[in-house]
């Protein structure tokens, strides 16, 4: 537990100030940056929100803290993607559940895991919740990166960014893939070279996921060695995510790679805009 507090000191210091000043937001977006201890951190966050003693006693073993540890606190609702997406009906069900008074006369909290999986319908429902917040209800949205969440939702949340567990360093193989994709030189002429680096969907998924994480880092650092603009980087993240989804759901492998190269050509032809 101590490791989590040490690794995420800024996060917990901010939360403590929010509680001390009675400024709890109605909605938080936790940007995890692939932090390995996210699940445990969320539980500690819940204890801060719900347990009056947690602020002064990190080892609090009260009933509320125990219920949170055992995933049995009655006024916490966890929402996970149903298939590929989080659906409107899931959010409405939580809202209906929270029409009843809190079991402990305390806050009612719903957690949306993988908030980037909100589709257009559920995102509109979520926006309505955020624009018309109810007293005593707190939303926690969890996403790997804020840029993967619909912007209008991000703008209505208090964004808290976690420190990554470690730097996203690319292997030599992954760096070679980046050189092909991001230099934009004769993309389709390098098709065979790309396939030699990612010969099957398993290797492709691992490599492209690592590259996606690296691009997230470039966006945050506002610099990259390819001279790509911020808009280009964000579009590349979308392209990589779309490709990863195709590979996950057994779209023809070579067709998925063809589409990846076609989409990257469109990024090449964009106006450069502001460089990172």
Buried (B, 14 or more C-beta within 10 A) or exposed (E): EEEBBEBBEEBBEEBEEBBEEEEBBBBBBBBBBBBEBBEBBBBBBBBBBBBEEBBEEEEBEBEBBEBBBEEEBEBBBBBEBEEEBBBBEBBEEBBEEBEEEBEBEBBBBBBBBBBBBBBEBBBBBBBEBBEEBEEBBBBBBBBBBBBBBBEEBBEBBBBBBBEBBEEBEBEEBBEBBBBBBBBBEEBEEBBEEBBEBBEEBEEBBBBBBBBBBBBBBBBBEEEBEBEBBBBBBBBBBBBBBBBBEBBEEEBEBEEBBEBBBEBBEEBBEEEEEEEB
